[in-house]
Amino acid sequence: MQNNDKNKPQNPNPNQNRSLQPRNPANPRPANNNQAQNKPVQNAHVADEFQRERTAVFDKVAIEKNGKRGRKEKQAQDGSYHYTGKNIKSNRQKFVNTDENISVEKNREKTRGGDVIETRGGSGIMAGIVKAVLYIISVIVISVILAYNFIMMANDVFAFIKDSVSVEITLPRDADIESIAKILADNELIKYPSIFRIYMNMKSKNKDWEFLSGETFVVSSDMGYDQLIYEFRVKTAPSQIVTIAFPEGFTVDQTIDRLVENGIGTRSKYIDVINNTKFTQYQFLEPLYEITLPPERKYVLEGYLFPDTYDFYSNESEMNVITKFLNNFHTKFDVRSYERLNILEMTLDDLIILASMVQREAMDDEDFHKVSAVFHNRLNRSAEFPRLESDATKLYDMPEHREVTRADLEVDSPYNTYTRNGFPPSAICNPGSNALYAALEPFEGWDYYYFVAKPDGTNLYARTMYEHEVNIVEARRLREQ
């Protein structure tokens, strides 16, 4: 760059080395004071004129350069003029450089700093997202673990769904909650002895339990905490196991009668449990509790007390007895059965009703599927066959068990499918596995709509009413023989 120092006023620096020769002043003054006094006005005019000329030159140059950039720089408020990055104050002031390079460099540093901040900000956002995802995953995992443990503990306390395994145990002398919890856990009757202790201490107000120390008991893994502790506190002889068989096709009334005959519970309590207890732990029963059942329905759980052979304790509660029946039904009616039920577009309760009718109208597996096909054919053509016409449904509604006559079928009642359309209000018995399967899988290609029973229990089938009348005559003849 071109050195501009020659344009600066050369004022001597008082700190300079005195041995140097001083420069001559740019505007020498006369040594004679008289001469200076004679021309004061002229010298002042010359200085002012020089300043004006120099200022005019600089202004002209600045205007030309700013004009090329499309603008003219304004005069600063402090009286200085801007020219190529320099400030011109006055003739008595030095030119002061405006360090634009430093300002530009600072701006670049700010820009680079902004980039760094932006880069760090991006990393911070990503880190925040990762932390948020990890937090959500942690919450979900912890929630699942807590929910699973809560369900397992609740099942252990109330024995909603547990395998039935009988174990014989003997309480030690001076047995207490601590020792009983350990014995039950050692025999795998409970999983959480600490929960057992807490639960029992909460149940007892004074925490002073009295047990039959030294006695031997037969208890089951499907008993809840309350049932277990009840066994140990009752001042009676140890419970005895009673085995009872319930044939397929037994009604609720017949099932209750057999239980009471064997000393298990009371009839009134069974009826109360069956009709007034909501077993919400079973998903297959939820639809029954969500709708208004017909008032003619005698028992809510008719059809769901799965027929089988069961072991009961002599002092087993009615609630626990009914729970065993429902547990068995839950086990037997598997996922594939529900899938088939969806294909048929039937509710589970309708299927149970249909299976109960199949159970009472047929004798063997082949007849189960044929009778099921007849009922399905009528349901699929309900406009032509609005009534299912089953003698067994009318028999369920009769006070005594006897053969149904033609006169009986003419008497209207909620369970008379000769006078009422569609299904009866409930199942007419508790069907077994074969009847349930036949209701789900009717005999394929069996395009019959009528059947009548022969004396040996098998059926005669017909496609038309005329053929059915012929079969009725034949069945009567065989019966008379």
C-alpha positions in Angstrom: 0.0 0.0 0.0 1.0 3.6 -0.5 2.4 5.3 2.6 0.1 8.1 3.7 2.4 9.4 6.4 3.5 12.3 4.2 0.0 13.7 4.4 0.1 13.8 8.2 1.1 17.0 10.1 4.7 16.5 11.3 4.4 17.6 15.0 7.6 16.9 16.9 7.4 14.2 19.5 8.7 15.5 22.8 9.8 12.0 23.7 12.1 11.6 20.7 15.9 11.5 21.2 17.2 15.1 21.5 20.4 14.2 19.6 18.5 13.9 16.4 18.2 16.8 14.1 14.7 18.3 14.2 12.9 18.6 11.0 11.9 21.9 9.7 8.3 22.7 10.3 6.1 22.4 7.3 4.9 25.9 7.7 7.9 27.9 8.9 7.2 31.0 10.8 9.3 34.1 10.8 11.8 34.3 13.5 11.1 37.9 13.9 8.2 38.5 16.1 7.6 41.8 14.4 7.2 40.0 11.1 4.8 37.6 12.6 2.8 40.4 14.1 2.7 42.2 10.8 0.9 39.3 8.9 -1.4 37.5 11.4 -4.5 37.8 9.3 -2.7 36.6 6.1 -1.4 33.5 7.9 -4.8 32.7 9.3 -6.3 33.0 5.8 -3.7 30.8 4.3 -4.3 28.0 6.9 -8.0 28.2 6.5 -7.8 28.2 2.7 -5.4 25.3 2.8 -7.7 23.3 5.0 -10.7 24.1 2.8 -8.8 23.0 -0.3 -7.6 19.8 1.2 -11.1 19.0 2.5 -12.5 19.7 -0.9 -10.1 17.4 -2.5 -10.8 14.5 -0.1 -14.5 15.0 -0.4 -14.3 14.9 -4.2 -12.4 11.7 -4.1 -14.7 10.1 -1.5 -17.8 11.2 -3.6 -16.3 9.6 -6.7 -15.5 6.3 -5.0 -18.8 6.1 -3.2 -20.6 7.0 -6.4 -19.1 3.9 -8.0 -20.5 1.8 -5.2 -23.9 3.4 -5.7 -23.9 5.5 -2.5 -22.3 8.5 -0.9 -21.0 8.2 2.7 -22.4 10.7 5.1 -20.4 13.0 7.2 -19.9 11.7 10.7 -21.5 13.6 13.5 -18.2 14.4 15.1 -17.0 16.4 12.1 -14.8 13.7 10.6 -14.8 12.5 7.0 -14.7 8.9 5.9 -12.3 8.0 3.2 -11.1 4.5 2.4 -11.3 3.4 6.0 -9.6 6.4 7.5 -11.0 9.2 9.6 -9.9 12.8 8.9 -10.4 14.9 12.0 -8.7 18.2 11.3 -5.4 19.6 10.2 -4.2 19.3 13.8 -5.1 15.6 14.1 -3.4 12.6 12.8 -5.1 10.2 10.4 -6.7 7.5 12.6 -7.0 4.1 10.9 -10.3 2.3 11.2 -9.3 -1.3 11.5 -11.7 -2.9 9.1 -9.6 -6.0 8.9 -10.0 -6.5 12.6 -13.7 -6.0 12.4 -14.0 -8.5 9.5 -11.9 -11.0 11.4 -14.1 -10.6 14.4 -17.1 -11.2 12.2 -15.5 -14.3 10.8 -14.8 -15.5 14.3 -18.4 -14.9 15.2 -19.5 -16.8 12.2 -17.1 -19.7 13.0 -18.4 -19.5 16.6 -21.9 -19.7 15.4 -21.1 -22.8 13.4 -19.6 -24.4 16.4 -22.7 -23.4 18.4 -24.9 -24.8 15.7 -22.9 -28.0 15.5 -23.0 -28.4 19.3 -26.7 -27.6 19.3 -27.4 -30.4 16.7 -25.5 -32.8 18.9 -27.4 -31.6 21.9 -30.7 -32.2 20.2 -29.7 -35.7 19.1 -28.5 -36.4 22.6 -31.8 -35.2 24.0 -33.8 -37.4 21.6 -31.7 -40.4 22.6 -32.2 -39.7 26.3 -36.0 -39.3 25.7 -36.2 -42.6 23.8 -34.2 -44.4 26.5 -36.4 -42.8 29.2 -39.6 -43.9 27.4 -38.2 -47.4 26.9 -37.2 -47.6 30.5 -40.7 -46.5 31.7 -42.3 -49.1 29.4 -40.0 -51.9 30.6 -40.5 -51.0 34.2 -44.3 -50.7 33.8 -44.4 -54.2 32.1 -42.3 -55.7 34.9 -44.4 -54.1 37.6 -47.7 -55.1 35.9 -46.5 -58.7 35.4 -45.4 -58.9 39.1 -48.7 -57.4 40.2 -50.7 -59.9 38.2 -48.6 -62.8 39.5 -49.0 -61.7 43.1 -52.7 -61.1 42.7 -53.1 -64.6 41.1 -51.1 -66.1 44.0 -53.3 -64.3 46.6 -56.7 -65.0 45.1 -55.9 -68.1 43.0 -57.7 -66.9 39.8 -56.0 -69.3 37.5 -53.7 -71.9 39.1 -53.1 -75.6 38.5 -54.8 -77.8 41.0 -52.2 -79.9 42.9 -53.1 -81.5 46.2 -50.4 -81.5 48.9 -50.5 -83.0 52.4 -48.9 -80.9 55.0 -48.6 -81.0 58.8 -48.5 -77.8 60.9 -45.7 -77.7 63.5 -46.4 -77.1 67.2 -47.0 -73.4 68.0 -47.4 -72.7 64.3 -47.6 -69.0 63.3 -47.8 -66.9 60.2 -44.0 -67.1 59.6 -43.8 -70.9 59.8 -47.0 -71.5 57.8 -45.8 -69.1 55.0 -42.5 -71.0 54.8 -44.2 -74.4 54.7 -46.6 -73.3 52.0 -43.8 -71.9 49.9 -41.6 -75.0 50.4 -44.5 -77.1 49.1 -45.1 -74.7 46.1 -48.6 -73.9 47.3 -47.7 -70.2 47.2 -45.0 -68.2 45.4 -44.7 -65.2 47.6 -44.3 -66.0 51.4 -43.6 -62.4 52.2 -46.9 -61.3 50.5 -48.7 -64.1 52.4 -47.3 -62.7 55.7 -48.2 -59.1 54.9 -51.7 -60.1 53.7 -52.5 -62.2 56.7 -51.2 -59.6 59.2 -53.4 -57.0 57.5 -56.4 -59.3 57.8 -55.9 -59.8 61.5 -56.7 -56.9 63.8 -54.7 -58.1 66.8 -52.3 -60.3 64.7 -53.0 -63.1 67.2 -53.7 -66.2 65.0 -54.8 -69.5 66.5 -54.0 -72.6 64.4 -54.5 -76.3 64.6 -50.9 -77.0 65.5 -49.8 -80.5 64.9 -52.7 -81.3 62.6 -52.4 -82.7 59.1 -54.2 -81.0 56.2 -54.7 -81.7 52.5 -54.6 -78.4 50.6 -54.5 -77.5 47.0 -52.4 -75.1 45.0 -55.5 -73.5 43.5 -56.7 -72.3 46.9 -56.3 -68.6 47.7 -54.7 -67.2 50.9 -58.1 -66.9 52.6 -59.0 -70.5 51.8 -55.6 -71.8 53.0 -55.7 -69.9 56.3 -59.4 -71.0 56.8 -58.3 -74.6 56.5 -55.8 -74.2 59.3 -58.0 -72.2 61.7 -61.2 -74.4 61.5 -61.5 -76.5 64.7 -62.7 -79.6 62.9 -61.3 -82.8 61.7 -58.9 -82.5 58.7 -60.6 -82.1 55.3 -61.2 -85.2 53.2 -61.0 -85.4 49.4 -64.2 -86.3 47.7 -64.1 -87.4 44.0 -67.3 -86.8 42.0 -68.1 -87.5 38.3 -70.4 -85.3 36.3 -71.7 -86.9 33.1 -71.9 -84.9 29.9 -75.3 -83.4 29.5 -75.9 -82.8 33.2 -78.0 -79.6 33.9 -77.0 -77.1 36.6 -79.8 -78.5 38.8 -78.4 -82.1 38.4 -74.9 -80.8 39.1 -75.9 -79.1 42.3 -77.9 -82.1 43.5 -74.9 -84.3 43.1 -72.6 -81.9 45.0 -75.0 -81.6 47.9 -75.6 -85.4 48.0 -71.8 -85.8 48.5 -71.7 -83.2 51.3 -70.1 -80.4 49.3 -71.9 -77.1 49.9 -75.5 -76.1 50.0 -78.0 -75.7 47.2 -79.0 -72.1 48.1 -75.4 -71.0 48.2 -74.6 -72.6 44.8 -77.6 -70.9 43.2 -76.5 -67.6 44.7 -72.9 -68.0 43.4 -74.0 -69.1 39.9 -76.5 -66.3 39.4 -75.1 -63.4 41.4 -71.3 -63.7 41.2 -69.5 -62.1 38.3 -66.4 -64.2 37.4 -64.7 -61.3 35.6 -61.3 -63.1 35.6 -62.7 -65.3 32.7 -62.8 -63.5 29.4 -65.3 -65.9 27.9 -67.9 -64.8 30.5 -67.5 -61.1 30.0 -70.2 -60.9 27.3 -72.8 -62.4 29.7 -72.1 -59.6 32.1 -72.3 -56.8 29.5 -75.8 -57.6 28.2 -79.2 -57.9 29.8 -80.0 -61.6 29.9 -83.6 -62.8 29.3 -85.6 -63.0 32.5 -86.6 -66.5 31.6 -83.0 -67.7 31.8 -82.9 -69.9 34.8 -79.2 -70.1 35.5 -76.6 -67.6 34.2 -73.9 -70.3 34.0 -76.0 -73.1 32.5 -73.7 -74.7 29.9 -70.4 -73.5 31.4 -70.0 -76.0 34.2 -67.8 -78.3 32.3 -68.7 -82.0 32.8 -65.8 -84.0 34.1 -64.5 -85.8 37.2 -63.4 -83.5 40.0 -61.7 -83.8 43.4 -63.2 -81.6 46.1 -62.5 -81.1 49.8 -65.3 -82.0 52.2 -65.4 -78.4 53.5 -64.7 -76.7 50.1 -66.6 -73.5 49.5 -69.2 -73.2 46.9 -67.2 -70.4 45.2 -64.2 -72.6 44.9 -66.3 -75.5 43.5 -67.8 -73.4 40.7 -64.4 -71.9 40.0 -63.0 -75.4 39.3 -65.8 -76.0 36.7 -65.0 -72.7 35.0 -61.3 -73.3 35.0 -61.8 -76.6 33.2 -64.0 -74.9 30.6 -61.3 -72.3 30.1 -58.8 -75.1 29.5 -60.9 -77.1 27.1 -62.1 -74.3 24.9 -58.8 -73.3 23.3 -57.8 -70.7 20.8 -58.7 -72.7 17.7 -62.2 -72.9 19.0 -62.5 -69.2 19.2 -61.1 -68.9 15.6 -63.7 -71.2 14.3 -66.4 -69.3 16.3 -65.5 -66.1 14.5 -65.8 -67.9 11.1 -69.3 -69.1 12.1 -70.1 -65.5 13.2 -71.7 -66.8 16.4 -71.4 -65.6 20.0 -70.0 -68.0 22.5 -73.3 -68.2 24.4 -75.2 -69.1 21.2 -72.6 -71.8 20.5 -73.0 -73.2 24.0 -76.8 -73.3 23.6 -76.4 -75.1 20.2 -73.9 -77.6 21.7 -76.3 -78.3 24.6 -79.1 -79.1 22.1 -76.7 -81.4 20.1 -75.7 -83.1 23.4 -79.3 -83.9 24.3 -80.5 -84.8 20.8 -77.8 -87.2 19.7 -76.1 -90.4 21.0 -72.7 -90.7 19.4 -70.1 -88.6 17.6 -71.4 -89.2 14.1 -74.9 -88.2 15.2 -73.5 -85.1 17.0 -72.2 -83.7 13.7 -75.3 -84.6 11.7 -77.7 -83.1 14.3 -75.4 -80.0 14.4 -75.7 -79.8 10.6 -79.5 -79.9 10.7 -79.6 -77.0 13.2 -77.0 -75.0 11.2 -79.0 -75.5 8.0 -82.1 -74.1 9.7 -80.2 -71.2 11.1 -78.8 -70.4 7.7 -82.2 -70.5 6.1 -84.1 -68.9 9.0 -86.7 -67.3 6.6 -87.9 -70.8 5.6 -87.1 -72.5 9.0 -87.5 -69.9 11.7 -87.9 -72.5 14.4 -85.3 -75.1 15.5 -88.0 -77.6 16.6 -86.0 -79.5 19.3 -87.9 -81.7 21.8 -85.0 -81.4 24.2 -85.5 -77.7 24.7 -89.1 -78.2 25.7 -88.1 -81.0 28.1 -85.7 -78.7 29.9 -88.7 -76.4 30.7 -90.8 -79.2 32.0 -91.0 -79.9 35.8 -90.6 -83.7 35.4 -88.3 -85.7 33.2 -90.4 -87.7 30.8 -90.9 -88.2 27.1 -92.2 -85.2 25.3 -95.6 -85.6 23.7 -97.2 -83.8 20.8 -99.5 -82.1 23.2 -96.5 -80.8 25.2 -95.1 -79.2 22.0 -98.3 -77.3 21.5 -97.9 -75.5 24.9 -96.0 -72.2 24.4 -93.1 -71.5 26.7 -89.7 -69.7 26.4 -87.9 -73.0 25.9 -90.4 -74.4 23.3 -88.5 -74.1 20.0 -91.7 -75.3 18.2 -93.5 -72.1 19.1 -90.5 -69.7 19.6 -88.1 -68.6 16.9 -84.3 -69.0 17.2 -82.5 -70.1 20.3 -84.0 -70.7 23.7 -83.0 -68.2 26.6 -80.1 -70.4 27.7 -78.3 -73.7 27.2 -80.3 -76.8 28.3 -77.4 -78.7 29.8 -73.6 -78.6 30.2 -72.2 -80.0 26.9 -69.0 -82.0 26.7 -66.1 -81.7 24.4 -67.6 -83.8 21.6 -70.8 -81.8 21.5 -68.9 -78.5 21.5 -66.7 -79.7 18.7 -69.7 -80.9 16.7 -71.4 -77.5 17.1 -68.2 -75.9 15.7 -67.8 -78.4 12.9 -71.1 -79.6 11.5 -71.3 -82.5 9.1 -70.3 -81.2 5.7 -72.7 -81.7 2.8 -75.5 -82.8 5.1 -78.4 -81.0 3.5 -81.1 -82.3 5.9 -83.6 -80.2 7.9 -85.4 -82.8 10.0 -84.6 -85.7 12.3 -86.5 -87.9 14.6 -85.1 -90.3 17.3 -85.3 -94.0 17.1 -85.7 -96.2 20.2 -81.9 -96.9 20.3 -81.1 -93.2 20.4 -80.0 -92.8 16.8 -81.9 -90.5 14.4 -83.7 -90.7 11.1 -83.0 -87.7 8.9 -85.1 -86.1 6.2 -84.8 -83.2 3.7 -88.5 -82.5 3.3 -91.5 -82.5 5.6 -93.0 -85.4 3.7 -89.9 -87.5 4.3 -90.0 -86.4 8.0 -93.6 -87.6 8.4 -92.6 -91.0 7.0 -89.7 -91.2 9.5 -92.0 -90.3 12.4 -94.2 -93.3 11.5 -91.2 -95.6 11.3 -89.8 -94.4 14.6 -93.2 -95.0 16.3 -93.4 -98.5 14.8 -89.9 -99.3 16.1 -90.9 -98.0 19.5 -94.0 -100.1 19.6 -92.0 -103.2 18.8 
